[in-house]
């Protein structure tokens, strides 16, 4: 049974950061703490449906400079589920169009008394720059091709819900590794939690240099499918490519799309993930996207849980009265 929203306990200490900028520099224990916090909030909110009041009086700003549906909406809903106020910033209608600098815009928002800034930007390192300039928490919602830490966390959370411990699990990340911030966040998180990672895609999108960080590289999806416990099917990032990395979309789909025939050659309990937006017929066919092994919609729900956990830790989970998290009566795996 879900815990009553007024039943609170102090969460164990262990989150020593003001910001969430990437997974590369977090320890395995810090990643587990983020996942465990998300699991508690999912349980206490009855699957991310009910509201709590643990961030009442806090204000979150969504500072997005790239288009977004799932991430922006997910952060907004997560903040409201915890009782926080949300400001959705739109760059095209802001003072940036009048010549104000990015940093000055952020500082003006900070001066209005906000508690955290969720930022998405096309330039790698932008959240790190903001973190140096602001005195409030900064959460990276995607910085160019660098990282997307909450997407990596929600992908790992979804796997862990079904498998428990990730130690020894083989996870294939398939697609545009070269331009995917999701791939990088997944890679760092999975490796630190003991999973074996295989990066798979065309040679133009999967560099052999990734082997230097301890992962396997393959250009043959059919060869790796029987070995994988999880496949995460990444979108081709056409908007970040200067040249076409393969002759045609049809050829890419022929070699790397997850199809019904390929699914038949996989393990029976293979889990299918896709961070979205999915392009049916390119990275995955419709019958696979909607099959029982698909966790695509579970990932969307789990995005709320992960972002609730991250917002609570960044905004209020560092001690005192604000360090209260809903009590979970079930074991968190």
C-alpha positions in Angstrom: 0.0 0.0 0.0 1.3 3.5 -0.8 2.4 5.5 2.3 0.2 8.3 3.4 1.6 11.7 2.2 2.0 13.0 5.7 4.1 10.1 6.9 7.7 11.4 6.6 11.1 10.4 7.6 14.6 11.8 7.2 16.3 10.3 4.2 19.8 8.9 4.9 22.6 11.3 4.2 24.8 10.8 1.1 23.9 13.5 -1.4 26.6 16.1 -1.1 25.9 18.1 -4.3 24.1 21.4 -4.9 23.6 20.5 -8.6 23.0 17.5 -11.0 25.2 18.2 -14.0 26.2 14.7 -15.2 26.6 11.1 -14.3 30.2 10.8 -15.3 31.5 12.4 -12.1 29.1 10.7 -9.7 30.0 7.7 -7.6 28.1 4.4 -7.8 26.6 5.1 -4.3 25.4 8.5 -5.4 23.7 7.1 -8.5 22.1 4.4 -6.3 20.9 7.1 -3.9 19.3 9.0 -6.8 17.6 5.8 -7.9 16.4 4.8 -4.4 15.0 8.3 -3.8 13.1 8.1 -7.1 11.7 4.6 -6.1 10.5 6.0 -2.8 8.7 8.9 -4.5 7.1 6.6 -7.0 5.8 4.4 -4.2 4.6 7.3 -2.1 2.7 9.0 -4.9 1.0 5.9 -6.1 2.9 5.6 -9.3 3.5 9.3 -9.7 -0.2 10.2 -9.6 -0.7 11.8 -6.2 0.7 15.0 -4.9 2.9 15.6 -1.9 3.9 18.9 -0.2 7.6 18.4 0.5 8.6 21.3 -1.8 5.8 23.7 -1.0 7.1 27.2 -1.1 10.0 26.3 -3.5 10.1 27.7 -7.1 11.6 25.8 -10.1 12.5 27.5 -13.4 12.6 25.5 -16.6 15.2 27.3 -18.7 14.9 25.5 -22.1 16.7 26.7 -25.2 15.9 23.6 -27.3 12.6 22.0 -28.1 11.3 19.5 -25.7 8.1 17.6 -24.9 8.8 14.8 -22.5 11.6 16.3 -20.5 10.1 19.8 -20.0 6.6 18.5 -19.2 8.1 15.8 -16.9 10.1 18.3 -14.8 7.0 20.6 -14.6 4.8 17.8 -13.4 7.4 16.4 -11.1 7.8 19.8 -9.4 4.0 20.3 -9.1 3.6 16.8 -7.7 5.9 17.9 -4.8 4.1 21.1 -4.2 6.6 23.5 -5.9 5.8 26.4 -8.1 7.0 26.2 -11.7 8.1 28.9 -14.2 8.4 27.8 -17.8 10.9 30.2 -19.5 10.6 30.7 -23.3 13.8 32.1 -24.9 12.1 33.6 -28.0 9.8 35.9 -25.9 12.5 36.8 -23.3 14.9 39.7 -23.0 17.5 37.5 -24.8 15.8 38.7 -28.0 16.7 42.3 -26.9 20.4 41.5 -26.4 20.6 40.4 -22.8 23.2 37.7 -22.1 22.4 34.2 -21.1 24.1 34.6 -17.7 22.3 37.9 -17.0 19.0 36.3 -17.8 19.7 33.5 -15.4 20.9 35.9 -12.7 17.7 38.0 -13.0 15.7 34.8 -12.5 17.8 33.9 -9.5 17.2 37.4 -8.0 13.4 36.7 -8.1 13.9 34.1 -5.4 13.9 30.8 -7.4 15.3 27.7 -5.8 16.5 25.7 -8.8 17.1 26.1 -12.5 16.5 23.2 -14.9 18.4 24.0 -18.1 18.6 22.6 -21.6 20.9 24.1 -24.1 22.5 23.1 -27.4 26.0 24.0 -26.2 27.9 21.4 -24.1 28.9 22.6 -20.7 26.2 25.3 -20.4 24.7 23.9 -17.1 28.3 23.7 -15.7 28.8 27.4 -16.5 25.5 28.3 -14.9 26.4 26.3 -11.8 29.6 28.5 -11.5 27.6 31.7 -11.8 24.4 31.0 -9.7 23.9 30.3 -6.0 20.9 28.0 -6.6 20.7 24.4 -7.7 21.3 23.7 -11.4 19.9 20.5 -13.1 21.1 19.5 -16.5 18.2 18.6 -18.8 20.5 18.0 -21.8 23.5 20.0 -23.0 24.1 19.4 -26.7 25.6 15.9 -27.3 27.3 15.9 -23.8 24.9 14.4 -21.2 21.3 14.1 -20.2 21.6 12.8 -16.6 17.9 12.4 -15.7 17.2 10.5 -19.0 20.1 8.1 -18.2 18.7 7.7 -14.6 15.2 7.0 -15.7 16.4 4.4 -18.3 18.5 2.7 -15.6 15.6 3.0 -13.1 13.3 1.2 -15.6 15.8 -1.6 -16.1 16.3 -2.0 -12.4 12.6 -2.2 -11.7 12.5 -5.3 -13.8 15.9 -6.9 -13.1 16.9 -5.6 -9.7 20.7 -5.6 -9.5 22.3 -4.6 -12.8 25.6 -6.4 -12.1 26.4 -8.6 -15.0 23.5 -7.4 -17.2 24.4 -6.8 -20.8 22.9 -3.6 -22.2 23.1 -2.7 -25.9 22.9 1.0 -26.8 22.0 1.1 -30.5 22.1 4.0 -32.9 23.6 7.4 -33.0 26.2 7.2 -30.3 28.3 10.0 -31.7 25.6 12.7 -31.1 23.6 11.1 -28.3 23.7 12.7 -24.8 21.4 10.0 -23.6 24.0 7.4 -24.7 26.7 9.0 -22.6 24.6 9.3 -19.5 23.5 5.7 -19.8 27.0 4.5 -20.4 28.5 6.1 -17.3 25.6 5.1 -15.1 25.4 1.5 -16.3 29.1 0.9 -16.1 29.3 2.2 -12.5 26.5 -0.1 -11.5 28.2 -3.2 -12.9 26.5 -3.7 -16.3 28.3 -4.7 -19.5 27.7 -2.1 -22.2 27.8 -2.7 -25.9 27.7 0.3 -28.2 26.2 -0.6 -31.6 25.7 1.3 -34.8 27.3 2.3 -38.1 31.0 2.9 -38.0 30.4 6.6 -38.8 28.4 6.9 -35.6 30.2 4.6 -33.2 33.9 5.3 -32.8 36.2 2.4 -31.8 37.7 4.8 -29.2 34.8 4.1 -26.9 36.6 0.9 -26.1 39.1 3.0 -24.1 36.4 3.5 -21.4 35.8 -0.2 -21.0 32.8 -0.8 -23.2 32.4 -3.1 -26.3 31.9 -1.6 -29.7 30.0 -3.5 -32.5 28.7 -2.6 -35.9 26.5 -5.7 -36.2 23.2 -5.6 -34.4 22.3 -9.2 -35.4 25.5 -10.4 -33.8 24.9 -8.8 -30.4 21.1 -9.4 -30.0 21.3 -12.9 -28.6 23.7 -11.7 -25.9 21.7 -8.7 -24.7 19.4 -8.5 -21.7 18.4 -4.9 -22.6 18.4 -2.9 -25.9 18.1 0.8 -25.7 17.2 2.1 -29.2 18.5 5.7 -29.7 17.1 8.2 -32.2 19.2 9.3 -35.1 20.1 12.9 -34.2 19.7 14.4 -37.7 19.6 18.0 -36.3 23.1 17.6 -34.9 24.7 16.1 -38.0 26.7 18.2 -40.5 26.8 15.3 -43.0 24.7 12.2 -43.6 26.5 9.4 -41.8 24.9 6.6 -43.9 23.5 6.3 -47.5 19.8 6.3 -46.6 17.3 5.9 -43.8 16.1 2.8 -45.4 19.6 1.2 -45.3 19.9 2.2 -41.6 16.6 0.6 -40.8 17.5 -2.5 -42.6 20.7 -2.9 -40.6 19.8 -1.5 -37.2 16.1 -1.2 -36.7 14.7 -3.6 -34.0 12.1 -5.7 -35.9 9.8 -8.6 -35.1 12.2 -11.0 -36.8 15.1 -9.7 -34.7 13.0 -10.0 -31.6 12.5 -13.7 -32.3 16.3 -14.2 -32.1 16.6 -12.4 -28.7 16.3 -13.7 -25.2 12.7 -14.2 -24.1 13.0 -11.7 -21.3 14.8 -9.0 -23.4 13.8 -5.5 -22.4 13.3 -2.9 -25.1 13.9 0.8 -24.2 13.8 4.0 -26.4 14.2 7.4 -24.9 12.0 9.1 -27.5 10.8 10.6 -29.6 10.7 7.3 -31.4 10.7 7.1 -35.2 8.6 4.1 -36.0 10.1 2.2 -38.9 13.6 3.7 -38.4 15.0 2.7 -35.0 12.1 0.3 -34.1 9.1 -1.1 -35.9 5.6 -0.5 -34.6 5.1 -4.1 -33.4 8.3 -4.1 -31.3 7.6 -0.6 -29.9 4.2 -1.9 -28.6 5.3 -5.4 -27.6 5.1 -6.8 -24.0 8.9 -6.4 -23.6 8.7 -2.7 -24.4 9.3 -0.3 -21.5 8.9 2.8 -23.6 5.8 4.2 -21.7 7.2 2.9 -18.4 10.2 5.1 -19.1 7.9 8.2 -19.4 6.2 7.4 -16.0 9.6 6.7 -14.4 10.8 10.0 -15.7 8.4 11.7 -13.2 9.7 9.6 -10.3 13.4 10.3 -11.2 12.8 14.0 -11.5 10.9 14.2 -8.3 13.8 12.6 -6.6 16.3 14.9 -8.2 14.3 18.0 -7.5 13.9 17.0 -3.8 17.6 16.3 -3.4 18.7 19.5 -5.1 16.1 21.8 -3.6 15.5 20.4 -0.1 17.2 17.2 0.7 20.3 18.4 2.4 19.2 18.6 6.0 16.8 20.3 8.4 13.0 20.3 8.0 13.3 20.0 4.3 15.1 16.7 4.4 11.9 14.7 4.7 11.0 12.1 2.1 7.9 9.9 2.0 8.4 6.7 4.0 8.4 3.5 1.8 7.0 0.3 3.3 8.3 -1.8 0.5 11.9 -2.8 -0.1 13.7 -0.6 -2.6 15.8 -2.6 -5.0 
